[in-house]
């Protein structure tokens, strides 16, 4: 009888203890300090096309490694976050490694006042699907911005307002590996609104950026407005992304440009299929030199939409201002709970034809790219990615700056290993 009583009491004691600990975790957390360490080496090989940091068309092998220490100290009404990263580079032209960059990817202070959060400092910005604003997670340096972000959200709605700026950054390290050096604006104002329910989503982005002329230093104002709608019904998904861009670009030209992306997705038990297209407007040859139809994809990522090889990533330079039409088919197959295979197929066309040295119009078809990738996650802290991509050119590509020999395949391959773990995770609860 005594044993039975002790057994019941022990069960009761552990039950009460578990409830108390759970209550502490959900209701009484007063301070939290978290430090995460990430080590991410990547081995890359390119042939017959240019991908930074290499500057030649010859076969090129190089290694980059990102070492990042992320720290966050949170209280009930505020938090401080910092992501210090060091990027190392080894290439075939160097006998020893060199530091590509030492920088803060993020360094900000955030406070909460009622239902509004305010974040001040250097911060990553990912809006919607990342087409116009992305934190560029694949890039070793990532992408971040400096300024103020005001965030308000509820069950179905969210609204962000941002004021961003750039300043003169250090040139001690390679700008290729700076998280802020690629930002082209002097000042930027942005509003992002989203609504979502079980079957329908709407996201709207409105941007005004002030661009400094490279010649006179004068500020030109450019605006981008539009958004994306999504519909979901069982295993089917439909979306349309569209934007209009107007004002003046950095050259001082009057700008009227547009972007469209329709897509349909089918999700099956072990695979997903995405069929869509991107239309990025260019300049009609009949336009005067004071006008432009070149759409700028702002501060999003291009590999996610226009191919892993980044053959077309700088608009309008990489298409010589002729616009880009990119039909695509993405397929992802789950081979096991830890292993997945993906294939991305792209066709590339210019909106307006390029001309050869005799002034004759070339075909609009630029070629096709196929990207194959494997993702393996053996344990929670470790992720291994391997990819192989090739681009088959047409004769038109000889008049664009990325491909040397349009009769040969352009190749890119990489192996990336990411190991991330929490080195410190301290919590303090209220008494």
LOLUM-173313 format. One record per residue (C-alpha): residue number from 1; residue in three letters; x, y, z. Coordinates in pm, 1 decimal. Example, Ala and Ser with C-alpha at 12.3 -4.5 7.8 and 13.67 -1.06 7.14 Angstrom:
residues 2
{1 "Ala" {1230.0 -450.0 780.0}}
{2 "Ser" {1367.0 -106.0 714.0}}
END
This chain:
residues 431
{1 "Unk" {0.0 0.0 0.0}}
{2 "Unk" {282.8 239.4 89.2}}
{3 "Unk" {455.4 157.2 -239.0}}
{4 "Unk" {135.5 226.8 -430.5}}
{5 "Unk" {93.4 559.7 -249.5}}
{6 "Unk" {450.9 662.7 -322.3}}
{7 "Unk" {404.4 565.8 -685.7}}
{8 "Unk" {89.6 779.3 -712.9}}
{9 "Unk" {257.3 1072.3 -539.0}}
{10 "Unk" {562.8 1050.8 -761.8}}
{11 "Unk" {345.6 1051.1 -1072.3}}
{12 "Unk" {155.2 1347.9 -932.9}}
{13 "Unk" {479.7 1530.0 -845.7}}
{14 "Unk" {627.5 1489.2 -1192.7}}
{15 "Unk" {297.9 1595.3 -1349.0}}
{16 "Unk" {289.6 1914.4 -1143.4}}
{17 "Unk" {655.9 1982.6 -1220.0}}
{18 "Unk" {595.1 1940.8 -1594.2}}
{19 "Unk" {299.5 2180.6 -1580.8}}
{20 "Unk" {507.8 2438.4 -1390.1}}
{21 "Unk" {795.4 2414.5 -1636.7}}
{22 "Unk" {555.0 2446.1 -1929.2}}
{23 "Unk" {394.8 2751.9 -1771.4}}
{24 "Unk" {738.3 2907.0 -1721.9}}
{25 "Unk" {828.8 2848.4 -2087.8}}
{26 "Unk" {507.8 3004.4 -2219.9}}
{27 "Unk" {426.0 3276.9 -1967.6}}
{28 "Unk" {726.0 3368.8 -1753.2}}
{29 "Unk" {1026.2 3402.2 -1980.5}}
{30 "Unk" {1190.5 3733.8 -1893.8}}
{31 "Unk" {1532.9 3711.3 -2061.8}}
{32 "Unk" {1674.0 3497.8 -2341.1}}
{33 "Unk" {2027.3 3494.0 -2481.6}}
{34 "Unk" {2096.1 3280.8 -2788.3}}
{35 "Unk" {2422.6 3237.4 -2977.9}}
{36 "Unk" {2428.4 3037.8 -3301.2}}
{37 "Unk" {2741.4 2940.7 -3494.1}}
{38 "Unk" {2735.2 2861.2 -3865.6}}
{39 "Unk" {3019.6 2723.8 -4079.8}}
{40 "Unk" {2938.7 2706.9 -4451.8}}
{41 "Unk" {3208.3 2615.9 -4707.3}}
{42 "Unk" {3117.0 2602.1 -5078.6}}
{43 "Unk" {3318.8 2459.7 -5368.6}}
{44 "Unk" {3234.8 2600.5 -5713.3}}
{45 "Unk" {3342.0 2532.0 -6070.3}}
{46 "Unk" {3254.6 2739.3 -6379.3}}
{47 "Unk" {3337.0 2701.2 -6746.6}}
{48 "Unk" {3266.1 2918.8 -7051.8}}
{49 "Unk" {3084.1 3197.0 -6871.2}}
{50 "Unk" {3150.0 3465.4 -6611.9}}
{51 "Unk" {3031.5 3434.5 -6253.9}}
{52 "Unk" {3192.4 3657.2 -5989.6}}
{53 "Unk" {3451.1 3652.7 -5839.6}}
{54 "Unk" {3621.7 3516.4 -6153.4}}
{55 "Unk" {3673.0 3757.1 -6443.7}}
{56 "Unk" {3762.4 3513.5 -6721.4}}
{57 "Unk" {3574.4 3260.4 -6934.1}}
{58 "Unk" {3826.0 2983.8 -6872.0}}
{59 "Unk" {3744.1 2692.9 -6639.3}}
{60 "Unk" {3762.2 2836.9 -6291.6}}
{61 "Unk" {3757.0 2663.6 -5952.4}}
{62 "Unk" {3726.4 2844.0 -5622.7}}
{63 "Unk" {3615.3 2794.6 -5262.9}}
{64 "Unk" {3432.7 3034.3 -5036.5}}
{65 "Unk" {3352.1 2983.5 -4669.8}}
{66 "Unk" {3116.3 3178.8 -4450.0}}
{67 "Unk" {3175.3 3178.1 -4075.6}}
{68 "Unk" {2888.5 3348.5 -3898.1}}
{69 "Unk" {2818.5 3407.2 -3527.8}}
{70 "Unk" {2460.9 3514.8 -3458.3}}
{71 "Unk" {2368.7 3652.1 -3116.4}}
{72 "Unk" {2033.0 3763.7 -2984.9}}
{73 "Unk" {1942.9 3903.0 -2643.9}}
{74 "Unk" {1568.7 3937.7 -2587.5}}
{75 "Unk" {1361.2 4090.5 -2309.3}}
{76 "Unk" {984.4 4115.1 -2288.2}}
{77 "Unk" {956.0 4440.7 -2484.4}}
{78 "Unk" {1278.8 4456.6 -2686.4}}
{79 "Unk" {1568.6 4263.5 -2834.3}}
{80 "Unk" {1917.1 4320.1 -2977.5}}
{81 "Unk" {2044.9 4104.3 -3262.4}}
{82 "Unk" {2384.2 4083.2 -3431.3}}
{83 "Unk" {2516.9 3855.7 -3706.1}}
{84 "Unk" {2893.6 3890.4 -3743.8}}
{85 "Unk" {3031.6 3710.3 -4047.5}}
{86 "Unk" {3373.9 3648.0 -4198.3}}
{87 "Unk" {3400.1 3524.6 -4555.9}}
{88 "Unk" {3712.8 3348.4 -4675.8}}
{89 "Unk" {3806.8 3297.6 -5039.2}}
{90 "Unk" {4043.1 3048.8 -5201.5}}
{91 "Unk" {4083.7 3060.6 -5578.3}}
{92 "Unk" {4312.3 2902.0 -5832.8}}
{93 "Unk" {4514.3 3222.7 -5867.6}}
{94 "Unk" {4602.3 3244.1 -5497.0}}
{95 "Unk" {4855.4 3034.1 -5312.6}}
{96 "Unk" {4687.3 3103.0 -4980.3}}
{97 "Unk" {4345.1 3202.4 -4857.6}}
{98 "Unk" {4237.5 3561.8 -4827.5}}
{99 "Unk" {3964.0 3737.7 -4637.7}}
{100 "Unk" {3682.9 3840.1 -4869.6}}
{101 "Unk" {3491.8 4031.4 -4604.2}}
{102 "Unk" {3449.2 4087.8 -4232.1}}
{103 "Unk" {3116.0 4251.3 -4172.2}}
{104 "Unk" {2792.3 4261.0 -3981.5}}
{105 "Unk" {2519.9 4093.1 -4182.5}}
{106 "Unk" {2270.3 4222.3 -3925.2}}
{107 "Unk" {2300.2 4456.8 -3629.1}}
{108 "Unk" {1974.9 4602.8 -3504.1}}
{109 "Unk" {1764.3 4698.9 -3204.4}}
{110 "Unk" {1393.7 4609.5 -3200.0}}
{111 "Unk" {1125.7 4722.1 -2958.1}}
{112 "Unk" {756.5 4647.6 -2925.2}}
{113 "Unk" {492.2 4906.9 -2840.2}}
{114 "Unk" {146.7 4751.0 -2811.1}}
{115 "Unk" {89.8 4582.0 -3151.8}}
{116 "Unk" {370.0 4766.2 -3333.8}}
{117 "Unk" {730.8 4650.9 -3364.8}}
{118 "Unk" {1006.5 4896.1 -3459.5}}
{119 "Unk" {1346.2 4778.7 -3581.3}}
{120 "Unk" {1642.7 5014.3 -3621.0}}
{121 "Unk" {1980.2 4927.6 -3774.2}}
{122 "Unk" {2123.1 4690.3 -4034.4}}
{123 "Unk" {1872.0 4416.4 -4111.6}}
{124 "Unk" {1779.4 4155.5 -4369.1}}
{125 "Unk" {1457.0 4218.2 -4561.2}}
{126 "Unk" {1254.2 3942.4 -4722.3}}
{127 "Unk" {922.2 4051.9 -4871.4}}
{128 "Unk" {667.0 3822.1 -5033.0}}
{129 "Unk" {841.2 3565.1 -5257.2}}
{130 "Unk" {1171.7 3754.0 -5263.4}}
{131 "Unk" {1144.0 3886.9 -5618.9}}
{132 "Unk" {1191.4 4254.2 -5532.4}}
{133 "Unk" {1338.7 4229.4 -5180.8}}
{134 "Unk" {1527.3 3925.4 -5056.6}}
{135 "Unk" {1778.9 3841.3 -4786.7}}
{136 "Unk" {1967.8 3638.9 -5053.3}}
{137 "Unk" {2021.0 3329.8 -4834.2}}
{138 "Unk" {2223.7 3136.5 -5092.5}}
{139 "Unk" {2483.3 3410.8 -5136.5}}
{140 "Unk" {2762.6 3379.3 -4882.8}}
{141 "Unk" {2737.0 3747.2 -4789.7}}
{142 "Unk" {2356.0 3762.1 -4793.2}}
{143 "Unk" {2187.9 4098.0 -4847.8}}
{144 "Unk" {2084.9 4351.5 -4586.0}}
{145 "Unk" {1981.0 4716.1 -4561.0}}
{146 "Unk" {2018.2 4995.5 -4307.3}}
{147 "Unk" {1733.7 5202.9 -4169.4}}
{148 "Unk" {1406.1 5190.1 -3978.2}}
{149 "Unk" {1131.4 4928.7 -4014.4}}
{150 "Unk" {787.7 4963.1 -3852.0}}
{151 "Unk" {584.3 4641.2 -3845.0}}
{152 "Unk" {220.7 4581.1 -3752.5}}
{153 "Unk" {44.5 4247.5 -3786.7}}
{154 "Unk" {-274.6 4065.9 -3690.2}}
{155 "Unk" {-427.3 3728.0 -3768.6}}
{156 "Unk" {-487.2 3793.3 -4140.3}}
{157 "Unk" {-318.8 4127.6 -4206.5}}
{158 "Unk" {33.1 4266.0 -4187.1}}
{159 "Unk" {172.3 4602.4 -4284.6}}
{160 "Unk" {535.6 4719.9 -4290.6}}
{161 "Unk" {678.1 5063.5 -4350.8}}
{162 "Unk" {1050.9 5106.9 -4415.4}}
{163 "Unk" {1286.0 5400.8 -4448.7}}
{164 "Unk" {1628.0 5288.9 -4577.1}}
{165 "Unk" {1948.9 5464.3 -4674.2}}
{166 "Unk" {2300.8 5390.8 -4794.2}}
{167 "Unk" {2627.2 5559.0 -4702.2}}
{168 "Unk" {2993.4 5529.7 -4790.9}}
{169 "Unk" {3104.2 5182.7 -4688.1}}
{170 "Unk" {3456.0 5055.8 -4632.1}}
{171 "Unk" {3643.4 4939.6 -4942.0}}
{172 "Unk" {3906.9 4753.0 -4742.2}}
{173 "Unk" {3755.6 4417.2 -4843.5}}
{174 "Unk" {3609.4 4294.2 -5172.7}}
{175 "Unk" {3271.0 4455.7 -5235.6}}
{176 "Unk" {3156.4 4127.5 -5393.7}}
{177 "Unk" {3119.1 3988.9 -5040.5}}
{178 "Unk" {2957.6 4288.3 -4873.3}}
{179 "Unk" {2592.7 4246.6 -4767.6}}
{180 "Unk" {2516.5 4614.1 -4842.9}}
{181 "Unk" {2749.0 4721.2 -5126.2}}
{182 "Unk" {2509.5 4614.8 -5405.1}}
{183 "Unk" {2230.5 4848.4 -5288.9}}
{184 "Unk" {2193.3 5122.0 -5549.8}}
{185 "Unk" {1969.5 5376.6 -5376.7}}
{186 "Unk" {2060.6 5680.6 -5171.7}}
{187 "Unk" {1728.5 5674.0 -4986.1}}
{188 "Unk" {1433.3 5438.8 -5012.4}}
{189 "Unk" {1074.2 5444.6 -4884.5}}
{190 "Unk" {870.2 5124.5 -4887.4}}
{191 "Unk" {527.0 5001.7 -4782.1}}
{192 "Unk" {441.9 4630.5 -4781.4}}
{193 "Unk" {84.5 4516.6 -4714.4}}
{194 "Unk" {-38.7 4157.7 -4707.2}}
{195 "Unk" {-363.3 3974.8 -4643.6}}
{196 "Unk" {-403.2 3598.7 -4623.5}}
{197 "Unk" {-664.9 3334.3 -4546.7}}
{198 "Unk" {-694.9 2963.4 -4616.3}}
{199 "Unk" {-743.7 2994.3 -4993.3}}
{200 "Unk" {-647.4 3346.6 -5095.7}}
{201 "Unk" {-351.2 3576.8 -5037.7}}
{202 "Unk" {-274.0 3929.9 -5150.1}}
{203 "Unk" {58.3 4108.7 -5117.6}}
{204 "Unk" {123.7 4467.1 -5224.7}}
{205 "Unk" {463.5 4639.5 -5244.2}}
{206 "Unk" {505.2 5010.6 -5313.7}}
{207 "Unk" {857.2 5153.0 -5335.1}}
{208 "Unk" {1007.8 5494.8 -5396.4}}
{209 "Unk" {1386.0 5497.7 -5425.4}}
{210 "Unk" {1610.5 5797.6 -5477.6}}
{211 "Unk" {1898.3 5719.6 -5712.5}}
{212 "Unk" {2214.3 5927.8 -5731.3}}
{213 "Unk" {2339.8 6009.6 -6080.1}}
{214 "Unk" {2689.7 5877.2 -6145.2}}
{215 "Unk" {2771.2 6189.2 -6345.5}}
{216 "Unk" {2621.3 6492.1 -6172.3}}
{217 "Unk" {2534.1 6359.6 -5827.3}}
{218 "Unk" {2172.4 6468.5 -5881.6}}
{219 "Unk" {1901.7 6255.4 -5716.3}}
{220 "Unk" {1642.5 6094.2 -5944.2}}
{221 "Unk" {1316.2 5953.2 -5811.6}}
{222 "Unk" {1190.6 5611.8 -5923.0}}
{223 "Unk" {869.8 5436.6 -5813.1}}
{224 "Unk" {769.0 5069.6 -5827.6}}
{225 "Unk" {414.0 4959.3 -5749.8}}
{226 "Unk" {224.0 4632.0 -5775.3}}
{227 "Unk" {184.8 4302.4 -5597.1}}
{228 "Unk" {95.2 3937.3 -5609.6}}
{229 "Unk" {-225.2 3736.3 -5569.1}}
{230 "Unk" {-243.5 3367.1 -5479.2}}
{231 "Unk" {-524.5 3110.2 -5493.8}}
{232 "Unk" {-509.2 2761.9 -5339.2}}
{233 "Unk" {-751.8 2476.9 -5402.4}}
{234 "Unk" {-659.9 2128.6 -5279.5}}
{235 "Unk" {-333.7 2030.6 -5453.2}}
{236 "Unk" {-347.4 2322.9 -5699.8}}
{237 "Unk" {-191.1 2665.5 -5656.1}}
{238 "Unk" {-221.2 2970.2 -5885.2}}
{239 "Unk" {-39.2 3302.0 -5862.3}}
{240 "Unk" {15.5 3622.0 -6060.7}}
{241 "Unk" {291.4 3869.5 -5978.4}}
{242 "Unk" {295.7 4207.2 -6154.7}}
{243 "Unk" {465.7 4544.8 -6109.1}}
{244 "Unk" {485.3 4877.6 -6287.3}}
{245 "Unk" {793.5 5099.6 -6263.1}}
{246 "Unk" {804.8 5469.5 -6348.3}}
{247 "Unk" {986.1 5795.5 -6276.8}}
{248 "Unk" {1354.5 5841.1 -6365.9}}
{249 "Unk" {1635.0 5587.3 -6356.8}}
{250 "Unk" {1997.0 5655.5 -6254.4}}
{251 "Unk" {2073.7 5779.2 -6607.9}}
{252 "Unk" {1803.0 6042.5 -6578.8}}
{253 "Unk" {1582.8 5877.4 -6842.5}}
{254 "Unk" {1204.2 5884.5 -6821.3}}
{255 "Unk" {1109.2 5532.4 -6715.5}}
{256 "Unk" {800.0 5324.8 -6790.1}}
{257 "Unk" {860.2 4953.7 -6738.1}}
{258 "Unk" {672.0 4644.7 -6622.8}}
{259 "Unk" {708.4 4292.6 -6485.6}}
{260 "Unk" {473.2 3989.3 -6498.7}}
{261 "Unk" {500.3 3640.9 -6351.4}}
{262 "Unk" {209.2 3395.9 -6388.3}}
{263 "Unk" {254.6 3050.7 -6232.8}}
{264 "Unk" {61.5 2732.7 -6161.6}}
{265 "Unk" {176.9 2461.0 -5918.2}}
{266 "Unk" {63.2 2103.4 -5861.5}}
{267 "Unk" {157.0 1938.9 -5530.2}}
{268 "Unk" {147.3 1559.1 -5519.6}}
{269 "Unk" {241.0 1324.8 -5237.8}}
{270 "Unk" {612.3 1310.1 -5320.4}}
{271 "Unk" {661.5 1575.6 -5587.4}}
{272 "Unk" {571.6 1930.9 -5685.2}}
{273 "Unk" {550.4 2076.6 -6035.9}}
{274 "Unk" {567.1 2449.9 -6109.5}}
{275 "Unk" {499.2 2589.0 -6456.6}}
{276 "Unk" {527.5 2960.7 -6517.6}}
{277 "Unk" {704.3 3246.6 -6691.4}}
{278 "Unk" {874.8 3575.0 -6614.3}}
{279 "Unk" {842.5 3878.2 -6840.3}}
{280 "Unk" {1086.9 4160.1 -6762.8}}
{281 "Unk" {1034.6 4453.9 -6995.7}}
{282 "Unk" {1311.6 4614.7 -7199.9}}
{283 "Unk" {1343.6 4923.3 -7417.7}}
{284 "Unk" {1175.1 4935.2 -7756.7}}
{285 "Unk" {1436.6 5028.9 -8022.3}}
{286 "Unk" {1203.7 5308.4 -8134.7}}
{287 "Unk" {1229.5 5484.8 -7798.0}}
{288 "Unk" {1437.7 5800.2 -7783.8}}
{289 "Unk" {1755.1 5808.4 -7574.9}}
{290 "Unk" {1570.1 6013.0 -7311.1}}
{291 "Unk" {1326.5 5727.6 -7241.5}}
{292 "Unk" {1362.1 5374.6 -7107.2}}
{293 "Unk" {1146.2 5065.4 -7075.6}}
{294 "Unk" {1401.4 4866.6 -6871.6}}
{295 "Unk" {1252.0 4713.4 -6557.6}}
{296 "Unk" {1488.0 4686.8 -6261.1}}
{297 "Unk" {1419.6 4391.5 -6027.6}}
{298 "Unk" {1541.8 4605.7 -5737.3}}
{299 "Unk" {1694.1 4412.4 -5445.9}}
{300 "Unk" {1560.1 4060.5 -5489.9}}
{301 "Unk" {1735.9 3743.1 -5601.0}}
{302 "Unk" {1762.3 3633.4 -5963.3}}
{303 "Unk" {1892.2 3274.9 -5940.1}}
{304 "Unk" {1564.6 3168.2 -5777.3}}
{305 "Unk" {1369.9 3287.6 -6081.4}}
{306 "Unk" {1612.3 3308.6 -6377.9}}
{307 "Unk" {1836.2 3008.1 -6319.9}}
{308 "Unk" {2105.4 2900.6 -6076.8}}
{309 "Unk" {2386.0 3003.4 -6312.1}}
{310 "Unk" {2294.5 3372.7 -6286.9}}
{311 "Unk" {2354.7 3423.2 -6660.2}}
{312 "Unk" {2086.1 3692.6 -6643.1}}
{313 "Unk" {2111.2 3871.4 -6312.6}}
{314 "Unk" {2197.4 4239.1 -6376.0}}
{315 "Unk" {1912.5 4414.7 -6551.7}}
{316 "Unk" {1923.7 4570.8 -6804.2}}
{317 "Unk" {2299.6 4510.7 -6862.2}}
{318 "Unk" {2291.8 4132.2 -6905.9}}
{319 "Unk" {2026.0 4156.6 -7179.5}}
{320 "Unk" {2158.0 4481.2 -7331.4}}
{321 "Unk" {1829.8 4653.4 -7249.1}}
{322 "Unk" {1622.7 4420.5 -7468.5}}
{323 "Unk" {1407.6 4267.8 -7193.1}}
{324 "Unk" {1377.8 3902.5 -7092.2}}
{325 "Unk" {1105.7 3639.9 -7135.5}}
{326 "Unk" {1172.9 3327.2 -6929.1}}
{327 "Unk" {927.8 3030.8 -6938.8}}
{328 "Unk" {1022.1 2771.3 -6676.4}}
{329 "Unk" {933.0 2431.5 -6532.5}}
{330 "Unk" {1046.7 2345.0 -6179.2}}
{331 "Unk" {1017.3 1990.2 -6044.5}}
{332 "Unk" {1096.3 1878.1 -5690.3}}
{333 "Unk" {1089.3 1510.0 -5596.4}}
{334 "Unk" {1117.9 1378.3 -5240.8}}
{335 "Unk" {1338.3 1067.7 -5249.9}}
{336 "Unk" {1324.0 1018.0 -4872.7}}
{337 "Unk" {1246.4 1227.6 -4562.5}}
{338 "Unk" {1608.1 1351.4 -4570.9}}
{339 "Unk" {1685.4 1362.7 -4944.5}}
{340 "Unk" {1522.2 1557.8 -5228.3}}
{341 "Unk" {1597.5 1609.4 -5598.4}}
{342 "Unk" {1514.1 1920.8 -5796.8}}
{343 "Unk" {1522.4 2005.5 -6166.9}}
{344 "Unk" {1475.8 2362.3 -6299.8}}
{345 "Unk" {1435.6 2408.6 -6675.7}}
{346 "Unk" {1448.0 2758.8 -6827.8}}
{347 "Unk" {1400.9 2893.0 -7180.2}}
{348 "Unk" {1532.2 3244.3 -7246.6}}
{349 "Unk" {1415.2 3498.0 -7504.3}}
{350 "Unk" {1471.5 3869.8 -7546.3}}
{351 "Unk" {1162.3 4085.7 -7574.6}}
{352 "Unk" {1322.8 4285.7 -7856.8}}
{353 "Unk" {1583.7 4138.7 -8095.6}}
{354 "Unk" {1953.3 4210.6 -8066.4}}
{355 "Unk" {2142.5 4320.9 -8376.9}}
{356 "Unk" {2464.8 4180.2 -8516.7}}
{357 "Unk" {2763.6 4385.1 -8637.2}}
{358 "Unk" {2589.5 4443.0 -8972.7}}
{359 "Unk" {2275.7 4581.3 -8810.6}}
{360 "Unk" {2074.1 4266.3 -8883.8}}
{361 "Unk" {1826.8 4139.7 -8625.8}}
{362 "Unk" {1917.0 3818.9 -8446.4}}
{363 "Unk" {1679.8 3554.4 -8318.9}}
{364 "Unk" {1512.6 3637.6 -7988.0}}
{365 "Unk" {1583.8 3288.2 -7852.9}}
{366 "Unk" {1896.1 3298.9 -7634.9}}
{367 "Unk" {1913.1 2934.4 -7525.9}}
{368 "Unk" {1808.0 2713.5 -7238.2}}
{369 "Unk" {1938.1 2623.3 -6894.5}}
{370 "Unk" {1882.0 2313.4 -6684.4}}
{371 "Unk" {1967.6 2302.0 -6313.9}}
{372 "Unk" {1984.4 1976.0 -6120.8}}
{373 "Unk" {2027.4 1982.8 -5744.9}}
{374 "Unk" {2029.9 1744.1 -5450.2}}
{375 "Unk" {1954.6 1843.3 -5090.4}}
{376 "Unk" {2045.1 1608.6 -4805.7}}
{377 "Unk" {1974.9 1681.5 -4438.0}}
{378 "Unk" {2114.5 1388.9 -4235.4}}
{379 "Unk" {2066.9 1566.6 -3899.9}}
{380 "Unk" {1900.9 1891.0 -3796.5}}
{381 "Unk" {2227.9 2086.5 -3774.3}}
{382 "Unk" {2375.5 1972.4 -4106.3}}
{383 "Unk" {2264.0 2041.1 -4465.3}}
{384 "Unk" {2446.5 1926.9 -4779.6}}
{385 "Unk" {2363.6 2069.3 -5122.9}}
{386 "Unk" {2503.2 1963.5 -5457.6}}
{387 "Unk" {2409.8 2111.0 -5795.5}}
{388 "Unk" {2506.6 2077.7 -6159.5}}
{389 "Unk" {2386.1 2326.3 -6420.2}}
{390 "Unk" {2444.1 2379.0 -6789.9}}
{391 "Unk" {2346.6 2648.3 -7038.7}}
{392 "Unk" {2312.4 2583.9 -7414.9}}
{393 "Unk" {2347.1 2905.4 -7614.1}}
{394 "Unk" {2224.5 3021.9 -7951.5}}
{395 "Unk" {2424.1 3244.7 -8189.5}}
{396 "Unk" {2260.8 3551.6 -8035.1}}
{397 "Unk" {2455.3 3503.9 -7711.5}}
{398 "Unk" {2780.0 3612.8 -7878.5}}
{399 "Unk" {2647.2 3970.0 -7850.7}}
{400 "Unk" {2591.0 3950.3 -7474.6}}
{401 "Unk" {2874.2 3970.6 -7218.2}}
{402 "Unk" {2831.5 3640.3 -7030.1}}
{403 "Unk" {2924.7 3367.7 -7282.8}}
{404 "Unk" {3255.5 3336.5 -7470.4}}
{405 "Unk" {3187.1 3049.0 -7712.6}}
{406 "Unk" {2818.4 3007.4 -7795.1}}
{407 "Unk" {2893.1 2669.2 -7957.9}}
{408 "Unk" {3007.3 2513.6 -7627.4}}
{409 "Unk" {2809.9 2429.0 -7317.4}}
{410 "Unk" {2846.5 2666.2 -7026.4}}
{411 "Unk" {2877.8 2474.0 -6700.5}}
{412 "Unk" {2850.1 2549.1 -6331.9}}
{413 "Unk" {2861.4 2310.0 -6038.5}}
{414 "Unk" {2889.7 2344.3 -5662.1}}
{415 "Unk" {2898.4 2151.2 -5337.8}}
{416 "Unk" {2792.4 2337.8 -5023.1}}
{417 "Unk" {2799.6 2210.1 -4665.2}}
{418 "Unk" {2624.7 2406.3 -4393.0}}
{419 "Unk" {2675.8 2321.2 -4026.7}}
{420 "Unk" {2482.7 2532.7 -3778.3}}
{421 "Unk" {2438.1 2482.4 -3403.5}}
{422 "Unk" {2338.2 2673.3 -3091.9}}
{423 "Unk" {2650.3 2731.7 -2884.9}}
{424 "Unk" {2465.7 2913.1 -2605.5}}
{425 "Unk" {2096.3 2910.2 -2517.7}}
{426 "Unk" {2028.0 3076.7 -2180.5}}
{427 "Unk" {1681.3 3150.7 -2046.6}}
{428 "Unk" {1578.5 3331.2 -1728.4}}
{429 "Unk" {1226.8 3320.1 -1593.1}}
{430 "Unk" {1035.6 3554.3 -1366.4}}
{431 "Unk" {1034.0 3466.4 -996.2}}
END
